[in-house]
């Protein structure tokens, strides 16, 4: 004997509709809302018959693309700040190396002082941020209906910046 089918409130169905319009993934909606995937599939068939459905999907896609563009801009600003810090650290290192070269004969306390300064210098890794920017760029391009095949994005680093890009 089968159990009764669960009924879902209008609010639950609308939440599922909004989620599906945003990500087009029935399994995700099912898991997120703890609703059987078969139920979500039935709802999707209903929704796709509604003439306003595509408008909602297009709006959600445009909203995502706009958020992705903002994230890309933010990522570029973070990367620029990290590269600026790299250049500052490079200048500090050059200064410390200059001190060592000029002195020639250096005392134990001066060595400790230089080592102490060197230990405070950290060179930020920009690999993660560039990967995130690239991923968001691809997702934004797809959301806008653009292809990401054979797309070349060129980020111009200031002179000498390539050595820090990994």
N, C-alpha and C positions, 0 to 999 in steps of 0.2 A: 504494500500500500504506500503510495507516494504521499509526501507531505504537501500541505497547502503551499501554493505559490505565495511568495511574499509580495505585498504591494508596496510601492514606493511613492513617497510624497512628491508633489510638484516641485518642491525645493530640491529634493535629491536628484530628480530627473534634470532639472535646470543646471545644477552643479555639474552633473555628468556631461550635459550638453556643452557647457562652457569649456570644461576640461578637454573634451574631445575636439571641439572647434579649434582649440589652441594647439594641441599636439598631434591630432590625427592618429592616436594610438589607443585602440580598444582595450588591450591588455593593461596598459597603464591606468586607464580610467577604472577598469574593473578592480585592480589591486588597490588603488588609492582610495576608492570608495567602498570596498568590500561588497561589490555587486557582481554576480556571475557574468562572465564574459558573454555568454549567450544572450543574456538580457541586454547588455550594452549593444551587442550586434543588432538586436531587434530594434532598439531605440534609434540606432544610427540609420537604419533603413527608413524609419519614419522621418527622421530629421532631414535626410537627403531629399525627400519629396517636397519639403517646404521650400518655396521660392526664396524665402529670406535666409535660408541656411547658408548659401554661398556668400551672402553679404557678411554674415557673422564670421565665417572662416576667413574671408578677406580682411576684415577688421582686425581679427586676432593676429593674423599674419603680419599686417602692417604695424600693429602695436609691438610685436616681437622684434621686427626689423628695426624699429625706432629705438627700442631698449638696447638691442645689440649694437647699434651705431654709437649710443652713449657709452656703453661698456668699452667699445674699441677706443673712443676718444679718451676715456679715463685711463685705459691701459697704456696708451701712447704717452700720456702725461706722466704716469708712474715710471715708464721706461726712461723717459727723458730725465726725470729727477735722479734715477739710479745711475744713468750715464754721467750726469753732472757730478755725482759723488765720486764716480770712478776717476774722473779727471782731477778732482780735488785731491784724492788719495795719491794719484800719480804725481802731482806737484809736491805733496808732502814727502813722498818717497825720494823724489829727485833732490829735495832739500836735504834730507837726512843723508843720502849717499854723498852729496856735495860736502857736507860737514865731515864725513868720514875720510873722504879723499883729501880734503884740505889739511886736516889735522895730521894725517900720517901717523904720528905716534899718539895713541889715544889711551887715556886712563881707564881703569876698570869701572869707575863710576860713570864716565862718559859712555862707555859701552852699555852699561845697564840703563842709562837714560835713553839712548837710542833704541835699544831693544824694547824698552817700555813703550816708547812712542810707536814703534813698529807693531807691537802687539795690539794696539788700539785701532789699527787700520784694517778695515774689512772691505773687501771688494764685493759689491753686491752682484748676485747672479741674475742675469736678465733672460736666461733661457726659458724659464717658466712663463714669464710675462709675454715673451714673443710667441710662445706656443698658444697661450690663451688668446692673444690677439688674433692669431691666424685662425684658430677654431671659430671664434666669434665672427670673423670676416666671412668664413665659409658659410656659416649658418645664416648670417644676414643676407648674403648673396642668394642663397637658396630660397630664403623667405621672400625675397624680392623677385623670384623667378629667373634669376641669372644663373648661368652655369658656373661651376667651380673647376671644371676640367681645364687643364693647361692655363690656368690664370696665374699671372705673375704679379706679385705685389712687391714693389720695391720700396724699402724703407731706407732712406739715406741717413747714415750715421755721420756725425761730424768726423773730420779727418782723424784717423787713428782709432776710431771707435770699433772697427771690425775686430781688433784683437781682443776685445772684451765680450764680444757676442758669442763666443764659445765656438 
